[in-house]
Amino acid sequence: MRSILLTQNAPTAYAVYSARTLTELAELFGLETDHVYSKNEILEDPSKFEDVTYVFSTWGMPSFTKEEVGFFKSLKAVFYAAGSVQGFARPFLESGIRVFSAWAANGVPVAEVTVAEIILANKGYHRAALLCSSKAENRGESIRFVRITRGNYGARVGVIGAGMIGSMVCNMLKNYNLEVVVFDPFCSEKKAESLGVKLVSLEELFETSEVITNHLANNAQTKGMLNYNLFSRMKDHATFINTGRGAQVVEADLVRALTEKPDRTAILDVTDPEPAPEGSPFYGMDNVILTPHLAGSQNDEWHRMSEYMADEAKRLTSGEPTRYGVSIEMLATMA
């Protein structure tokens, strides 16, 4: 059995795959650990890769046409130690090659950051911190804002999208005394019950939630889905959090809603484009916090992703049920 590392960014591969995981993959699956292959190397001499059984990859995984995928005559699976597979998966899946993604591993820190921001938002932390940090005389206004902010006991949190990360957020929020409502047309009542949430319309979610967090799948159907009709419904002192994707937000509409009611707050880890370009209104607003797409895995957290994929490879070869396989149908709703 022969396996290779494949990505356009070799340093990233060695940052994501720890030495321990590389050693394990070499022993179990014949992984060539001393070299990371690029697409150009594959195309230069496809015959050298006809015997590759498994591909292990991460961020920087190149896209191949279905014809190019055919060069991997023995390939059974691609293990992607990162999140979204939208950029490369379809030709492999259409060729009968299985694709596995560490989206669940990458989702853990996103969910953790989101939950932390939700809890702080319900305390009025972000707005209070912005006020307190700008000048001393704002402390009184900061205190007044905190005193009219509901806090976490019994507060309503709106989760947009109950996919992998949205579901993680809902499960983590079970540790707090909160009312969680969800908008997701693909979420069944049975799943909602298991998550301990109530399914509501998008309009009701925006109208009634103290904190709103976006976890929509990133596709053509969701682009621009969050607009002024929704943002204008936000309650006084409500917070909008986006650790998902920026393309779902009509940013001019969000700016308008935040300007009309400056006691609303937005915490944006993602924008569209990213980063927000020079001259973006976000930079001049004192009720907007921009962060540098930090919610996803970083540094040692990356190792979790490769460990998930190593575990999937072991499950696949031993005949055990795998957990993180991707199907063509799933591409329609996945981020």
C-alpha positions in Angstrom: 0.0 0.0 0.0 1.3 3.4 -0.9 0.0 6.8 0.4 1.1 10.3 -0.3 0.7 13.8 1.1 -0.8 16.2 -1.5 -1.2 19.9 -1.2 0.1 23.0 -2.8 1.6 24.2 0.5 4.1 21.8 1.9 4.8 23.7 5.2 1.0 23.6 6.0 1.0 19.9 5.6 3.8 19.5 8.2 2.1 21.9 10.5 -1.2 20.0 10.4 0.2 16.5 10.5 2.2 16.1 13.7 5.3 13.9 13.7 3.4 11.3 15.7 0.6 11.1 13.2 3.0 11.0 10.3 4.8 8.1 11.8 1.6 6.3 12.4 0.4 6.8 8.9 3.7 5.7 7.5 3.6 2.4 9.5 -0.1 1.7 8.7 -0.6 3.0 5.2 2.9 3.4 3.6 2.7 7.2 3.7 5.7 8.9 2.1 6.4 11.4 4.9 9.6 13.0 3.5 7.8 14.7 0.5 4.6 16.7 -0.1 3.4 16.4 -3.7 1.9 19.3 -5.7 -0.5 19.1 -8.6 2.2 19.9 -11.1 4.2 16.9 -10.0 1.2 14.7 -10.5 0.6 16.1 -14.0 4.3 15.9 -15.1 4.3 12.1 -14.8 0.9 10.6 -13.9 2.3 7.1 -14.3 4.2 7.5 -11.0 1.0 7.8 -9.1 -1.0 4.9 -10.5 -0.3 2.8 -7.4 -1.3 5.4 -4.8 -4.1 4.0 -2.6 -4.7 6.9 -0.2 -4.1 10.6 -0.4 -3.7 12.6 2.8 -4.2 16.4 2.4 -5.1 19.6 4.1 -5.5 23.3 3.2 -4.1 23.8 -0.3 -5.5 20.6 -1.7 -5.6 21.3 -5.5 -8.6 20.7 -7.7 -8.5 18.1 -10.5 -10.7 17.5 -13.4 -12.5 14.1 -13.6 -10.0 13.2 -16.3 -7.1 14.1 -14.1 -8.5 12.1 -11.2 -8.4 9.1 -13.5 -4.6 9.3 -13.3 -4.9 7.8 -9.8 -5.8 4.3 -11.0 -5.6 2.7 -7.6 -6.9 5.5 -5.4 -9.6 4.5 -2.9 -9.9 7.6 -0.7 -8.8 11.2 0.0 -8.5 12.2 3.6 -8.7 16.0 3.9 -7.4 17.3 7.3 -9.3 20.6 7.1 -12.8 21.8 6.6 -14.7 22.5 3.4 -14.1 20.1 0.5 -16.2 22.2 -2.0 -13.1 23.2 -4.0 -12.0 19.6 -5.0 -14.3 16.8 -3.9 -16.9 16.4 -6.7 -14.6 14.9 -9.4 -13.3 12.4 -6.9 -16.7 11.4 -5.7 -18.0 11.1 -9.3 -15.1 8.8 -10.0 -16.1 6.5 -7.1 -13.3 7.7 -4.8 -14.3 8.3 -1.3 -13.6 11.6 0.4 -13.3 12.2 4.1 -13.1 15.7 5.7 -12.0 16.8 9.2 -14.8 19.4 9.2 -15.9 18.1 12.6 -12.4 18.6 14.0 -12.1 22.0 12.5 -15.6 22.8 13.8 -14.7 22.2 17.4 -12.7 25.5 17.9 -15.2 27.4 15.8 -18.0 26.2 18.1 -15.9 26.9 21.2 -15.2 30.5 20.1 -18.8 31.1 19.1 -20.2 29.9 22.5 -17.6 32.1 24.3 -18.8 35.1 22.3 -22.4 34.3 22.9 -21.9 34.1 26.7 -20.0 37.4 26.7 -22.5 39.1 24.4 -25.4 38.3 26.8 -23.4 40.0 29.5 -22.9 43.1 27.3 -19.2 42.5 27.3 -18.3 43.6 23.8 -20.2 46.9 23.7 -19.1 47.6 27.3 -15.5 46.9 26.5 -15.5 49.1 23.4 -16.9 52.0 25.5 -14.6 51.5 28.4 -11.5 51.2 26.2 -12.0 54.3 24.2 -12.0 56.9 27.0 -12.4 57.2 30.7 -15.6 59.2 30.7 -17.4 56.4 28.8 -17.3 54.2 31.9 -20.6 55.4 33.1 -22.3 54.7 29.8 -20.6 51.3 29.7 -22.1 50.5 33.1 -25.5 51.6 32.1 -25.3 49.4 29.0 -24.4 46.4 31.1 -27.3 47.0 33.5 -29.9 46.9 30.8 -28.4 43.9 29.1 -30.3 40.8 30.0 -27.5 38.4 30.9 -27.4 34.7 30.3 -30.2 33.4 32.6 -33.1 32.5 30.3 -31.8 34.6 27.4 -32.8 33.6 23.9 -30.0 32.7 21.4 -30.8 32.3 17.7 -28.6 29.8 15.7 -28.8 30.1 11.9 -28.0 26.7 10.5 -27.9 23.4 12.4 -25.2 21.7 10.4 -22.1 20.3 12.0 -20.9 23.5 13.6 -24.4 24.9 14.4 -25.2 21.6 16.1 -22.0 21.7 18.1 -22.9 25.2 19.3 -26.4 24.0 20.3 -25.0 21.0 22.2 -22.4 23.2 24.0 -25.1 25.7 25.0 -26.9 23.0 26.9 -24.5 23.7 29.7 -26.2 27.1 30.2 -29.7 28.2 31.1 -30.5 29.6 27.7 -33.4 29.3 25.3 -32.0 28.3 21.9 -34.0 28.7 18.7 -32.8 27.5 15.3 -33.6 28.3 11.7 -32.6 25.5 9.3 -35.0 24.2 6.6 -33.1 20.9 6.6 -33.4 20.3 10.3 -36.1 17.8 11.4 -38.2 18.1 14.5 -36.5 14.9 15.8 -33.0 16.5 15.4 -34.2 19.7 17.0 -35.6 17.8 20.0 -32.2 16.0 20.4 -30.4 19.4 20.3 -32.9 20.8 22.8 -33.9 23.7 20.5 -37.0 25.1 18.9 -37.3 25.6 15.2 -38.5 29.0 14.1 -38.6 31.2 11.0 -35.7 33.4 10.2 -37.8 36.4 10.9 -38.8 35.3 14.3 -35.2 34.4 15.1 -34.0 37.9 14.4 -37.0 39.5 16.1 -36.7 37.6 19.4 -33.1 36.7 20.0 -30.7 38.5 22.2 -27.8 37.0 20.3 -27.8 35.7 16.7 -25.0 33.5 15.3 -24.6 32.5 11.7 -23.6 28.9 10.6 -25.2 28.7 7.2 -23.7 26.5 4.5 -21.7 28.5 2.0 -23.3 28.1 -1.3 -25.1 30.0 -4.1 -28.5 29.6 -2.3 -27.3 31.3 0.9 -25.4 34.1 -0.7 -26.8 37.4 0.5 -29.5 35.6 2.5 -29.0 37.8 5.6 -30.3 41.2 4.6 -31.9 44.4 5.8 -35.3 42.8 6.2 -33.7 40.6 8.9 -31.1 42.9 10.4 -33.7 45.6 10.9 -35.7 43.2 13.1 -32.9 42.8 15.6 -33.9 43.8 19.2 -32.4 46.7 21.1 -29.0 45.6 22.5 -28.9 42.5 20.3 -25.7 41.0 19.0 -25.0 39.4 15.6 -22.1 37.0 15.5 -20.6 35.6 12.3 -17.9 32.9 12.5 -19.3 31.2 9.4 -18.9 32.9 6.0 -19.2 36.5 5.0 -21.0 35.9 1.7 -24.3 35.3 3.4 -24.4 38.9 4.7 -25.4 41.9 2.7 -22.9 44.1 4.5 -24.4 47.4 3.5 -27.7 46.2 5.0 -25.9 45.2 8.3 -24.2 48.6 8.4 -27.5 50.3 7.9 -29.2 48.4 10.7 -26.3 49.0 13.1 -26.2 52.7 12.3 -30.0 53.0 12.9 -29.7 51.5 16.3 -26.1 51.9 17.6 -26.9 49.8 20.7 -26.9 46.7 18.4 -23.5 45.0 18.0 -21.8 42.9 15.4 -18.9 40.6 16.0 -17.5 39.5 12.6 -14.8 36.9 12.3 -15.5 36.8 8.5 -16.4 39.3 5.9 -16.8 39.4 2.1 -14.3 40.1 0.8 -11.9 39.1 3.5 -10.4 41.0 5.0 -12.8 43.9 4.8 -11.2 46.3 2.2 -9.8 49.7 3.1 -12.6 52.2 3.4 -15.1 49.7 4.6 -17.7 51.3 7.0 -16.9 48.5 9.5 -13.6 50.2 10.4 -15.2 53.4 11.6 -18.1 51.9 13.6 -17.9 51.7 17.4 -20.5 48.8 17.6 -18.5 46.5 15.3 -15.7 44.1 16.3 -13.6 42.6 13.5 -11.4 39.6 14.2 -9.0 38.0 11.8 -10.8 34.7 11.0 -9.5 33.3 14.2 -12.3 30.9 15.1 -11.0 27.9 13.1 -8.2 25.6 14.1 -4.9 27.2 14.8 -1.4 25.9 15.7 -1.7 22.8 17.9 -5.5 22.6 17.2 -4.6 21.7 13.7 -3.3 18.4 14.9 -6.8 17.3 15.8 -7.7 17.4 12.2 -5.0 15.0 11.0 -5.8 12.7 14.0 -9.4 12.6 12.9 -8.3 11.6 9.4 -5.9 9.0 10.6 -8.7 7.5 12.6 -11.0 7.5 9.6 -8.3 5.7 7.5 -8.0 3.1 10.2 -11.8 2.6 10.4 -12.0 2.3 6.6 -9.3 -0.3 6.3 -10.6 -2.3 9.3 -14.2 -2.4 8.0 -15.6 -0.3 10.9 -18.2 2.4 10.2 -16.6 5.7 9.2 -17.8 9.0 10.6 -16.8 11.8 8.3 -17.3 10.7 4.8 -18.6 13.2 2.2 -21.2 12.4 -0.4 -22.2 14.3 -3.5 -25.6 14.9 -1.9 -23.9 16.5 1.1 -22.1 19.1 -1.1 -25.5 20.8 -1.6 -25.7 21.8 2.1 -22.2 21.7 3.4 -20.1 24.8 4.1 
